């Protein structure tokens, strides 16, 4: 069982504080968290209710890597459909080299509601583009010379150096929700990451789909990992915790969504530990705790009062 914490990414034009960021990630390392994770949102504010400015995922991971020695760094997830896979492969291989193999990679197709036109992507072919892009990144990470004849990208005898520090490449997680996406994760990846908006009971069903797909493919169960993001608010006043996390979720998603509110964990330390245990029992081997406010204070409470009880 591994435990992770979300990286602090929210920052206005003049709001980033390097010293506070450094202190946060170094404290996460000292507290024994296995990893710290970014998320990606290139365009938009996430919400009709106000701004939600977010630093870039790869850049935030890079800065965190420079501030720490042991902490692993990941992104859950890059919407890799919207990236040029050659550039993304180079960026992630470089980051893996700079961190000496401390990178975890999350990718996802992103769903049909993305602003595809802003990225020059055909919305009718985004799933094919996603799969081809992942295949091309793997080729660039593992082959000395790459000849690739795809629908979207073509390379002839191309080389990308240096390769990732981690061989053959960093762990590749797939953001997955629907059964077809979970099965795709089993076919193409090293694990799947359940969303913070997914209730625990639904996550348990996704884990079962993954196990069935592994068995059907004749793939060992221990070759594929499962993880889940948990939105969390710890407070001695359970009602206040629920009120604060619901308000934060409304700001993130732009509206009240009862199923997402129900998926979040909020309450006293005992309440939060009980619900986090349910996520572990559902099949999560990595839990990514994500506080949407007071991140430093919440991280301290998670480490002191929650992890030991899960």
C-alpha positions as CSV (number, residue, x, y, z in Angstrom):
1,X,0.0,0.0,0.0
2,X,1.4,3.4,-1.0
3,X,0.2,6.9,-0.2
4,X,0.6,10.0,-2.3
5,X,-0.3,13.7,-1.9
6,X,-1.4,16.3,-4.5
7,X,1.1,18.9,-5.5
8,X,0.1,22.5,-5.0
9,X,-0.6,24.0,-8.4
10,X,-3.0,26.8,-7.9
11,X,-1.4,30.2,-8.5
12,X,-2.4,33.5,-10.0
13,X,-0.2,35.7,-12.1
14,X,1.8,36.9,-9.1
15,X,0.7,34.3,-6.5
16,X,3.4,31.6,-6.7
17,X,5.6,31.4,-3.7
18,X,8.7,29.3,-4.3
19,X,9.6,29.0,-0.6
20,X,6.2,27.7,0.3
21,X,6.2,25.2,-2.6
22,X,9.7,24.0,-1.6
23,X,8.7,23.6,2.0
24,X,5.5,21.7,1.0
25,X,7.3,19.1,-1.2
26,X,10.2,18.7,1.2
27,X,7.7,18.2,4.1
28,X,5.8,15.6,2.0
29,X,9.1,13.7,1.5
30,X,9.9,13.9,5.3
31,X,6.4,12.7,6.2
32,X,7.0,9.5,4.1
33,X,4.6,10.0,1.2
34,X,5.6,7.8,-1.6
35,X,4.8,10.3,-4.3
36,X,3.3,13.7,-5.2
37,X,1.1,14.2,-8.2
38,X,0.1,17.1,-10.5
39,X,-2.9,17.3,-12.7
40,X,-3.3,18.9,-16.1
41,X,-5.6,21.7,-17.1
42,X,-4.2,23.8,-20.0
43,X,-7.3,26.0,-20.9
44,X,-10.2,27.2,-18.9
45,X,-10.7,28.1,-15.3
46,X,-12.5,24.8,-14.4
47,X,-15.5,26.8,-13.1
48,X,-18.2,29.2,-13.9
49,X,-18.1,30.4,-10.3
50,X,-14.6,31.9,-10.3
51,X,-11.0,31.4,-11.5
52,X,-9.0,28.3,-10.7
53,X,-5.6,29.2,-12.1
54,X,-3.3,26.2,-12.3
55,X,0.4,25.8,-13.1
56,X,1.5,23.5,-15.9
57,X,1.8,19.8,-14.8
58,X,5.2,19.0,-16.3
59,X,6.8,22.2,-15.1
60,X,5.4,21.7,-11.6
61,X,6.8,18.2,-11.5
62,X,10.2,19.5,-12.7
63,X,10.3,22.1,-9.9
64,X,9.3,19.5,-7.3
65,X,11.9,17.1,-8.5
66,X,14.6,19.8,-8.1
67,X,13.4,20.4,-4.5
68,X,13.4,16.8,-3.4
69,X,15.6,13.7,-3.3
70,X,13.4,10.7,-2.8
71,X,9.8,11.7,-3.5
72,X,8.4,10.3,-6.7
73,X,6.6,12.7,-9.0
74,X,3.6,12.0,-11.3
75,X,0.8,13.5,-13.3
76,X,-2.7,12.1,-13.0
77,X,-3.2,12.7,-15.9
78,X,-1.8,14.2,-19.0
79,X,-4.5,14.4,-21.6
80,X,-2.0,13.1,-24.1
81,X,-4.5,13.3,-27.0
82,X,-3.9,17.0,-27.0
83,X,-0.1,16.7,-27.0
84,X,2.4,16.0,-29.8
85,X,3.7,12.6,-28.6
86,X,7.2,13.3,-29.8
87,X,7.5,16.4,-27.7
88,X,5.8,14.8,-24.7
89,X,8.0,11.7,-24.9
90,X,11.1,14.0,-25.0
91,X,9.9,16.1,-22.0
92,X,9.1,13.1,-19.9
93,X,12.3,11.2,-20.7
94,X,14.2,14.4,-19.8
95,X,12.4,14.7,-16.5
96,X,13.0,11.1,-15.7
97,X,16.7,11.7,-16.3
98,X,16.9,14.9,-14.2
99,X,15.1,13.2,-11.3
100,X,17.1,10.0,-11.6
101,X,14.1,7.8,-12.3
102,X,11.5,9.3,-10.0
103,X,8.8,9.9,-12.5
104,X,5.3,8.3,-12.9
105,X,3.3,9.0,-16.0
106,X,-0.5,9.2,-16.2
107,X,-2.2,9.6,-19.6
108,X,-5.9,9.7,-20.7
109,X,-7.9,10.3,-23.8
110,X,-9.7,13.1,-22.1
111,X,-13.3,12.5,-23.2
112,X,-15.4,14.0,-26.0
113,X,-15.9,17.4,-24.4
114,X,-12.4,18.7,-24.7
115,X,-11.7,21.9,-26.7
116,X,-10.2,19.9,-29.5
117,X,-10.2,22.8,-32.0
118,X,-7.7,24.7,-29.9
119,X,-5.2,21.9,-30.2
120,X,-5.8,21.0,-33.9
121,X,-7.4,17.7,-33.0
122,X,-10.2,16.0,-34.9
123,X,-12.9,15.3,-32.3
124,X,-14.1,12.3,-34.4
125,X,-10.7,10.6,-34.1
126,X,-9.5,11.5,-30.7
127,X,-9.5,7.9,-29.4
128,X,-7.4,6.7,-32.3
129,X,-5.1,9.6,-31.9
130,X,-4.7,8.8,-28.2
131,X,-3.8,5.2,-28.8
132,X,-1.4,6.0,-31.6
133,X,0.3,8.7,-29.6
134,X,0.9,6.3,-26.7
135,X,2.3,3.7,-29.1
136,X,4.7,6.3,-30.6
137,X,5.9,7.4,-27.2
138,X,6.7,3.9,-26.2
139,X,8.6,3.3,-29.4
140,X,10.7,6.5,-28.9
141,X,11.5,5.5,-25.3
142,X,12.6,1.9,-26.2
143,X,13.9,1.8,-29.8
144,X,17.3,3.0,-31.0
145,X,15.7,4.0,-34.4
146,X,12.0,4.5,-35.0
147,X,10.2,4.1,-38.2
148,X,6.5,4.8,-37.6
149,X,3.7,4.8,-40.2
150,X,0.6,6.1,-38.4
151,X,-2.5,7.9,-39.3
152,X,-1.4,11.0,-37.4
153,X,2.4,10.8,-37.2
154,X,5.1,9.4,-39.5
155,X,8.7,8.9,-38.6
156,X,11.5,7.3,-40.6
157,X,14.7,6.1,-39.0
158,X,14.3,8.7,-36.2
159,X,16.2,8.5,-32.9
160,X,15.4,10.1,-29.6
161,X,18.1,10.4,-27.0
162,X,18.6,10.1,-24.1
163,X,16.1,7.4,-23.3
164,X,14.4,7.5,-19.9
165,X,16.5,6.7,-16.9
166,X,13.9,4.1,-15.9
167,X,13.9,1.1,-18.2
168,X,12.1,0.5,-20.4
169,X,10.2,3.7,-19.3
170,X,8.5,5.2,-16.3
171,X,5.4,3.5,-15.0
172,X,2.5,4.3,-17.3
173,X,-0.9,4.8,-15.7
174,X,-4.1,5.3,-17.6
175,X,-6.9,7.5,-16.3
176,X,-9.9,5.2,-16.8
177,X,-13.6,5.3,-15.9
178,X,-15.7,3.3,-18.4
179,X,-15.2,-0.5,-18.7
180,X,-13.8,0.0,-22.2
181,X,-11.3,2.5,-20.9
182,X,-10.3,0.2,-18.1
183,X,-9.8,-2.6,-20.5
184,X,-7.7,-0.3,-22.7
185,X,-5.5,0.5,-19.7
186,X,-4.9,-3.3,-19.2
187,X,-4.0,-3.6,-22.9
188,X,-1.6,-0.7,-23.1
189,X,-0.5,0.3,-19.6
190,X,1.0,-0.6,-16.2
191,X,-2.0,0.5,-14.1
192,X,-5.2,2.5,-14.0
193,X,-6.0,5.6,-11.9
194,X,-9.5,6.0,-10.6
195,X,-10.8,9.6,-10.6
196,X,-11.5,11.6,-7.5
197,X,-15.0,12.1,-8.8
198,X,-15.6,8.3,-8.9
199,X,-17.5,6.9,-5.8
200,X,-15.8,4.0,-4.0
201,X,-18.4,1.5,-5.1
202,X,-17.9,2.4,-8.7
203,X,-14.1,2.2,-8.3
204,X,-14.5,-1.4,-6.9
205,X,-16.4,-2.3,-10.1
206,X,-13.6,-0.8,-12.2
207,X,-11.1,-2.9,-10.4
208,X,-13.1,-6.0,-11.1
209,X,-13.2,-5.1,-14.8
210,X,-9.4,-4.8,-14.7
211,X,-8.9,-8.1,-13.0
212,X,-11.2,-9.9,-15.5
213,X,-9.3,-8.3,-18.4
214,X,-5.9,-9.3,-16.9
215,X,-7.2,-12.9,-16.6
216,X,-8.5,-12.9,-20.1
217,X,-5.2,-11.7,-21.5
218,X,-3.2,-14.2,-19.4
219,X,-1.4,-11.4,-17.7
220,X,-0.2,-11.7,-14.1
221,X,-2.3,-9.7,-11.7
222,X,0.9,-8.2,-10.1
223,X,2.0,-6.8,-13.4
224,X,-0.8,-4.1,-13.2
225,X,-1.5,-1.7,-10.5
226,X,-4.6,0.2,-9.4
227,X,-4.8,3.7,-7.8
228,X,-7.4,6.2,-6.8
229,X,-7.5,9.9,-6.2
230,X,-9.5,10.9,-3.1
231,X,-10.7,14.4,-2.5
232,X,-10.4,14.8,1.2
233,X,-11.2,17.3,4.0
234,X,-10.1,16.5,7.6
235,X,-11.7,18.5,10.4
236,X,-12.7,17.9,14.0
237,X,-16.0,19.4,13.0
238,X,-17.5,16.9,10.5
239,X,-20.2,19.2,9.3
240,X,-17.7,22.0,8.6
241,X,-15.5,19.6,6.7
242,X,-18.3,18.5,4.5
243,X,-19.4,22.1,3.9
244,X,-15.9,23.2,2.9
245,X,-15.2,20.3,0.5
246,X,-18.6,20.6,-1.2
247,X,-18.0,24.3,-1.7
248,X,-14.5,23.6,-3.2
249,X,-15.9,20.8,-5.5
250,X,-18.6,23.2,-6.7
251,X,-15.9,25.7,-7.6
252,X,-13.8,23.0,-9.4
253,X,-16.7,21.4,-11.4
254,X,-18.8,24.6,-11.9
255,X,-21.9,23.1,-10.3
256,X,-23.2,21.0,-7.5
257,X,-22.8,17.3,-8.5
258,X,-24.1,15.0,-5.7
259,X,-22.3,11.9,-7.0
260,X,-18.9,13.8,-6.8
261,X,-19.7,15.2,-3.4
262,X,-20.5,11.6,-2.3
263,X,-17.2,10.4,-3.6
264,X,-15.2,12.9,-1.6
265,X,-14.1,12.0,1.9
266,X,-14.9,14.6,4.6
267,X,-15.2,14.5,8.4
268,X,-13.3,13.7,11.5
269,X,-10.0,11.8,11.3
270,X,-11.9,8.6,12.2
271,X,-14.5,9.3,9.5
272,X,-11.8,9.9,6.9
273,X,-9.7,6.8,7.9
274,X,-12.8,4.6,7.7
275,X,-13.6,5.8,4.2
276,X,-10.0,5.6,3.0
277,X,-9.9,2.0,4.2
278,X,-12.9,1.3,2.0
279,X,-11.0,2.6,-1.0
280,X,-8.1,0.3,-0.1
281,X,-10.4,-2.6,0.3
282,X,-11.9,-1.9,-3.1
283,X,-8.5,-2.5,-4.6
284,X,-6.5,0.7,-4.5
285,X,-2.8,-0.1,-4.1
286,X,-1.9,3.7,-4.3
287,X,-4.2,6.4,-2.7
288,X,-3.6,9.9,-3.9
289,X,-5.0,12.3,-1.2
290,X,-6.1,15.6,-2.7
291,X,-7.1,18.5,-0.5
292,X,-8.8,21.4,-2.3
293,X,-8.0,24.0,0.5
294,X,-5.4,24.4,3.3
295,X,-3.1,21.9,1.5
296,X,-0.2,22.1,4.0
297,X,-2.4,21.7,7.0
298,X,-4.4,18.9,5.4
299,X,-1.3,17.0,4.5
300,X,0.0,17.1,8.1
301,X,-3.3,15.7,9.4
302,X,-3.5,13.0,6.7
303,X,0.0,11.9,7.6
304,X,-0.5,12.0,11.4
305,X,-4.1,10.9,11.7
306,X,-5.2,9.0,8.6
307,X,-2.5,6.9,6.9
308,X,-1.7,4.8,10.0
309,X,-5.3,3.8,10.3
310,X,-5.8,2.7,6.6
